[in-house]
Amino acid sequence: MNEQTIALVTGANKGIGYEIAAGLGALGCSVGVGARDERRREDAVAKLRAAGIDAFGVPIDVTDDAGVAMAAELIEQRAGRLDVLVNNAGIAGAWPQEPSTVTPDGLRAVVETNVIGVVRVINAMLPLLRRSARPRIVNQSSHVASLALQTTPEADLGGVSGAYAPSKTFLNAVTIQYAKEFGGTAIKINNACPGYVATDLNGFHGTSTPADGARIAIRLATLPDDGPTGALFDDAGIVPW
């Protein structure tokens, strides 16, 4: 692509999201750092710029219709299109999460961010993505979202998760439908499994770094024209749904 690639990463002020922004920026992208918290967002932008990356702040709360629309307008005014969208923002919800004790409000909050928030952002950014020659959408999923792995007795997926894991399974299902809708177009949409990364989502108990976790999203965000779409990936390849 002759023009500079324009990317937006939600939840990019820290952790895996920050490392995705840094990785895309290192490849020459102009990266929108999407985040709710103004101070953390601007601190992340300053840090990325200090590293020579073309970064800009994008105020966005994925649970707010008006805020997401304003984020799309900001990118419209800045670049007129969007080439890469990485839906990284997500929440784990309160623990423990045995299904018998998860409250409807607790489940609703997780789904609102992890699923509806993704749909909200994709749909708001879609007119901008359609103006790109090579639009790429990456949704941050998880190995715990895989029903195939969840029903494999020997698979080690941690404890019972009655809200977070099902929300990511829901996201996987939504992504498949988007891929079907986008069939025959230039838009490629895939889900990424970053692995068990040490972030505040899991109390920093993960066994890999945010930079490790960012690799698969960066790869999916920069797929060639003959790359895959409508699948779930980790660093090793396709993960069964």
QUILIN-V345655 format. One record per backbone hydrogen bond with DSSP energy under -1.0 kcal/mol. CO is the residue of the C=O (numbers start at 1). NH is the residue of the N-H. E is the energy in kcal/mol with one decimal. If there is no record, write none. Layout:
CO&NH&E ; CO&NH&E
//
This chain:
5&30&-3.0 ; 6&83&-2.1 ; 6&84&-2.1 ; 7&32&-3.3 ; 8&86&-3.0 ; 9&34&-2.6 ; 14&18&-1.5 ; 15&19&-1.9 ; 16&20&-2.4 ; 17&21&-2.3 ; 18&22&-2.7 ; 19&23&-2.5 ; 20&24&-2.7 ; 21&25&-2.5 ; 22&26&-2.2 ; 24&29&-2.1 ; 25&28&-1.8 ; 30&7&-2.9 ; 31&56&-2.3 ; 32&9&-2.4 ; 32&34&-1.1 ; 33&58&-2.4 ; 34&12&-2.6 ; 35&60&-1.6 ; 37&41&-2.5 ; 38&42&-2.7 ; 39&43&-2.4 ; 40&44&-2.2 ; 41&45&-2.3 ; 42&46&-2.4 ; 43&47&-2.2 ; 44&48&-2.4 ; 45&49&-2.7 ; 46&50&-2.1 ; 48&53&-2.3 ; 49&52&-2.0 ; 53&55&-1.5 ; 54&31&-2.5 ; 56&33&-3.2 ; 58&35&-1.6 ; 61&64&-2.3 ; 64&68&-2.3 ; 65&69&-2.3 ; 66&70&-2.2 ; 67&71&-1.8 ; 68&72&-2.1 ; 69&73&-2.0 ; 70&74&-2.2 ; 71&75&-2.0 ; 72&76&-2.3 ; 73&77&-2.4 ; 74&78&-2.0 ; 75&79&-3.1 ; 75&80&-1.4 ; 83&136&-2.5 ; 84&8&-2.1 ; 85&138&-2.8 ; 86&10&-2.4 ; 86&88&-1.5 ; 87&140&-2.4 ; 97&162&-2.2 ; 98&101&-2.4 ; 98&102&-1.3 ; 103&107&-2.6 ; 104&108&-2.6 ; 105&109&-2.1 ; 106&110&-1.6 ; 107&111&-2.4 ; 108&112&-2.4 ; 109&113&-1.5 ; 110&114&-2.9 ; 111&115&-2.1 ; 111&116&-2.2 ; 112&117&-1.3 ; 115&119&-2.3 ; 116&120&-2.9 ; 117&121&-2.3 ; 118&122&-2.9 ; 119&123&-2.6 ; 120&124&-1.8 ; 121&125&-2.3 ; 122&126&-1.3 ; 125&129&-2.4 ; 126&130&-2.5 ; 128&82&-1.7 ; 129&132&-1.8 ; 135&188&-1.9 ; 136&85&-2.6 ; 137&190&-2.1 ; 138&87&-3.0 ; 139&192&-2.6 ; 142&145&-1.4 ; 143&146&-1.5 ; 146&150&-2.7 ; 147&151&-1.5 ; 149&152&-1.7 ; 152&155&-2.0 ; 163&167&-1.9 ; 164&168&-1.8 ; 165&169&-2.0 ; 166&170&-2.6 ; 167&171&-1.9 ; 168&172&-2.3 ; 169&173&-2.1 ; 170&174&-2.2 ; 171&175&-2.5 ; 172&176&-1.9 ; 173&177&-1.5 ; 174&178&-2.2 ; 175&179&-2.6 ; 176&180&-1.9 ; 177&181&-2.3 ; 178&182&-2.9 ; 182&185&-2.2 ; 188&137&-2.9 ; 189&230&-3.4 ; 190&139&-2.4 ; 191&233&-2.4 ; 192&141&-2.7 ; 195&197&-1.5 ; 196&207&-1.8 ; 196&208&-1.6 ; 197&199&-1.1 ; 199&202&-1.2 ; 199&204&-3.4 ; 208&198&-2.8 ; 209&213&-2.4 ; 210&214&-1.5 ; 212&215&-1.0 ; 214&218&-2.2 ; 215&219&-2.3 ; 216&220&-2.4 ; 217&221&-2.0 ; 224&227&-2.1 ; 231&191&-2.7 ; 232&239&-3.4 ; 233&193&-2.8 ; 234&237&-1.4 ; 237&234&-2.6 ; 241&147&-2.1
//
